[in-house]
Amino acid sequence: MTSRTSRTSREQRIADFIAPFRVEPGQKVKLGRDFAPDFKGTIGSKKRGRKLLVQGTELLSEYQSRLYADNTHGVLVVLQALDAAGKDGTIRHVMTGVNPQGVAVHSFKVPSSEELDHDYLWRYGVRLPGRGQIGIFNRSHYEEVLVVRVHQELLDRQKLPRGTRKGVWKRRYHEINEWERMLSANGIKIVKLFLNLSHEEQRIRFLRRIDLRDHNWKFSAADVREREYWDSYQNAFSRMLSSTSTEWAPWYVIPADRKWYARIAAAAVIANTLIEIDPRYPKVGKDARAALQEIKTALEKQAPEGAAPDPFAGE
């Protein structure tokens, strides 16, 4: 929690706003029952939502600068969702105005042969953010208990030792939880966002990608084939949320049927995490401050009496 004794009213409103999205540790989640993809709370209108998003991104920019200067914690934002849920748009809109020097986005595709020669967490570990950085995983290590669980033939490519497939999913949940616990204890705060899209809204977005020429590049026939496994994915997501939402790295289920609302909710969760970290600008000691005053005095004495000479004159 934040090191301060109390929150400001704005910070408390953010905490209250995101509370319905949080998966409590130990909660048994069933997506269709527990979280509604079209939920929009009390915001009411898209116009008001846009105003709130601007405020949220300004707050993120402020805290990201402090995080970078403090250089003690890193933040890893994990984005999981089905196709067309808005992962790319969420990243683009939420991180607007944040200094790109302190942010890195990684998208994970089919593992390479080199990656398959390591344990399943290796390729994610080498892309973790450093201290002072915000890292975003567009899809993440949770693919290993989602796509691989729905398409279990993918386990064949992972070169697992004989006899280790029994209980593999329960074991992976435990391994992921412990890996995230270690990261958290070492200053990497993990923000896990699942963009919860409805079956019908996904259909509408696929049709839009086909109808709009400048969106055709986003469409893949493979995405539609994956849609045939909708129920299997809903089950895998529910099990993932139930098994890996922890005190040190809880999941937040973001209603994704309205893109504008999803972006506000995602920004609020990330902002709340930074508020809890409460990064501070480094304090300058007494001796260093005295030295700065001496430098200031010397610089003030260098005030020019006229124009500075042109070093390239005569060339």
N, C-alpha and C positions, 0 to 999 in steps of 0.2 A: 504493500500500500504506500501511498504518498507519505513522505517524511514530515509533511506539515500537519499541524493539529486539526485543521479544518479545511474544507473546500469553499471556494467562492460559490455564489449562487449559480453562476454560469456552469462551473464545473459539476455542481450537483445536478443540474438539469441534464447535462450530458450523461452522467451516470444513471439517472432515472430513465432516460430515453432508451438506452441500450439494454436495460435490465431484462425486458421480455425476450431478447434474442439469445441470451446466455443459456448454454446447456450446463446445468448444475452437475458437478462431479457425482457419479453414481446414478444419475437420471437415466431411465430406460426410455430411449427415444423411438417414436414411430412418427416419421415425417408427416404423413397425411393427417395424423391425429393431433400432433403437438405444435406444429408450426405451419402457418398459412402463407403461401407464396405471395398472396395479394394483400397482405396486411399493410396498412399505412398509418396506423396510430392516430394521433390527433393533429398531424401536420395539415391535413385538409386539402391543400392545393399545390399544384406543381410550381406555381409562381412563388409561393412562400417557401417551398422546398429549395428553389434555386438560391434564394436569399440566404437560407440556412447553410447551404453548401458552400457559398462564398465565405461565410463566417467561419465555417469549419476548416476550410483550406488555409485561411489566414492564421488560424490557431495552430494548425499543423506546421506551417512555415516557421512560426515563432519558436515552437518547441523543438523542431528539427535543428534549428540553429543552435539552440542550447545543448541538445544532445551531441552535436558535432563538437562543440567547444568543450564540453565536459569530458568526452572521450573515455567514459567508464562503461556505459551500456551500449549494446546494439539492439536493434529491433528487427525481428523476422516476421514479415506478414505472409501468411500462408493463404492462398486463394484456391479453393476447390469448388467445382461446379460441373454440371453437364454442359454440353455444347450449346452456345447461344445464350447462356445465362448472363453474359456481360462482364466477363473478367477483364478483358482489354479496356473496355470503356471505363470500368471502375478505376483501374490503375491510372488511366489518362486524366480523368476528371478529378479524382481525389488528390493526386499528387501534383496538380497544377499549382505553380507558385513555390514549390519546394525546391531548394537548391539541388540541382542534379548531381553536384559533386558528392553529396552525401547519400545518394540513393542508387541502388542497382537492382534491375529486374532480370530474373532468370526464368525462362520457359523450358520445361522438360518434355522432350519428345521421346520417341522410341530409344531405349538404351543402346549405346554403341557397343562394339565388341570389347573395347577396353573397359567400359563400365560394367559389363557383364562378368568380367574377370575379377571383380571386387564384390564385397558384400553389398546388399541392396541399398544401404544407406550411404555408401561411399560417395556417389556422385552428387548427393545433396550436401554432404558435409563439406566438400571442397568449395562450395559456393555460398557458405554462410556469411552474413555480414560481419565486419569487424566492429570494434568499439567506435562509437560515434556515427555509425552507419545505419541506414534503413535498407534492408534487403527484402525484395518481394519475390516470392515463388509463385509463378503462374502455373498452377498444378505443382505437385510437390511429392514428398516421400509418402503421402497418403495414397498415391496411385498404386502403391504396392499392396494395399488392402482394399482397393476399389476395382480398377480395371483388371488387375491380376486375379482378383477374386471372382469377378464376373466371367473372365476368360482364363480359366485355370490352366489351359494349355500353355500360357505364357510362363508358367513355372518351369517348364521343360528347358527354356532358354537360360534360366538362372543358375544352372549347374549345381543344384543343391545336392549335398551328400545323400546317399541312399538312407532311407529310414527317417528322414527329417520332415516329410510332408505331413505326417500325422500331427494334428494340433498346430499347424503352421500359422493360422490366423490369430489364434489366441496368443501364441508366442510373439507374433509381430506387434500386436497391440501393446504387449508388455515391453518389448524392446523399444518401440517408439516412445512410449511414455517415459521410460528411464533415460533415453537419449535426450528428450526434451527437458527432463528434470536436470540433467547434467548441464545442458546449455543455459538453463535459467539460473542455476547456481553460479555459473561463470559469467553472468551479466548479459546474456542474450535473452531478451524478453520476446516471447512468441505470441503473435496475434493470429488466431485461426478463424478464418471467415469462410463459411459455406454459403454460396449464393443459391438460394432455394427457388428454383424455377418450376412452374406448373407444366404439365404435359401439353395443355392447350396453348399456352404462351410460347412454348418452344416451337410448336407447329406454325404459329403465326410468324415467328421470327425467321424460320426456315423459308417460308413462302416469300417474305419480304426480301430475303437475300437473293432469291431467284428472280423476283419481279424488278428489282432495282439493279441496273447494269453495274453501277459503281459499287454494288455490294456482292456481285457475282463471285468475286475472288474469295470471299469468306465462306462460300458454300462448298461442302464436300459431300459426295454420295456416302462416304463412310460415316458421316454424322447421322444420316438417316438410318443407316444399318444399325448403328448403336442404339437408336431410338427403339428398336425392336426388343432391346433388353431393359426397357424402362423399369419394370417391376424388380428385376434383379439388382439394378443400380439403386433403387429406392431402399431395398433391403440392405445392401452393402453400406450405403450412407448412414442408415439408421444404426446399424451395428457399430460403424466407425465412431459416430457421435456418442453413442452410449459407452463405448469402451475406452475412448481416448480424450474425453473432456476432463481435465484435471485442475486442481487448484493452481498449479504453476503454469498451465497452458490450456485454458478453457476454450471451448468452441463457441462461436456465435453464428446462429442461423439467420442469415440476412434475407428478408423477403425480396425476391428478385423480379417479380412480374412487372413492377414499375421501375424502370431504370433509374429515374431521378431519385426515388425513395431509397433504392439499394445503395446509391452513391452517398447519400446523406448518412445512412446507417453505417456504412463501412468507414467513412471519415470519422464518425463519432466514436466508433470502437477504437480506432487507431489513436485518436486524440486522447481518449480516456486512458489508454495505456501509457502515453507519454506524460500525462498528468500524474499518473501513479508513480512513474519513475522519478519525476520532478528533477530533471537535469538542471544544473546551475552553471552559469558562466564562472570560470576559475577566478578566485580572488587574487588580487595582486598584493604581495606582502609590503610591509612598511619600507624596507630597503629598496625594493624594486620601484615602489611609487616615488621615493625620493630621487632615484636615478632618472625616472621619467620626467620629473620636474626639472632636473638639470638639463636634460636633452631639450625640453621645451624652451627653456630660457635661452639656450644656445641657438636654437632654430629661430626664435623671435629676433635675436640680434642680427640674423642674416637677412633681414628684410631688405629687398633690393632698392637701391636709390634710382636706378634707371633700368632700361631694358637689358636683359642678359645678352652677352655677345653670342653671335651665331657661330657655332663650332665648325660649320661647313662653309663659312664665308671664303670666297676666293677660289672655290673648286670649280 
